Amino acid sequence: MADGPVETLPGEILHYTCDSLDEHRKRVEFYTELAAREMLDRRETAGFLRRAFTPPWTFVNTYFFRLGILDGRQGFLIAWMAARYVRRKYAKWNRLKLKG
């Protein structure tokens, strides 16, 4: 709870977590490695169908059902990056699993 008066801010608040696409790619590489290791630690499985269909589904869900399409190019990039994250996570999980 606020101790003082609460007011609405004029304008929009922009939430940028990365300054560039390159910085975003580096974060994706870092966090997908963590997620893949976590999957292995929890003994999760990801069969071929899951690995093949989850990334495209993530794109469709983000772009269409979560209305990223209304954000134009930015919505497309967000959906593409979300799908890329999932694809990289499963690729790293598979590599780590095969490595033993």
Residue pairs with C-beta under 8 A, 6 or more apart in sequence:
17 27
18 24
18 27
24 81
28 81
28 84
28 85
28 88
29 88
31 85
32 85
32 88
32 89
32 92
33 92
35 89
35 92
35 93
36 89
36 90
36 92
36 93
36 95
36 96
37 96
39 46
39 89
39 93
40 93
40 96
40 97
44 93
46 90
46 93
46 94
50 90
51 90
51 91
51 94
54 86
54 90
55 83
55 84
55 86
55 87
55 90
56 83
58 79
58 82
58 83
58 85
58 86
59 79
59 80
59 82
59 83
62 68
62 78
62 79
62 82
62 83
63 69
63 75
63 76
63 79
67 75
68 75
68 76
68 78
68 79
69 75
69 76
71 78
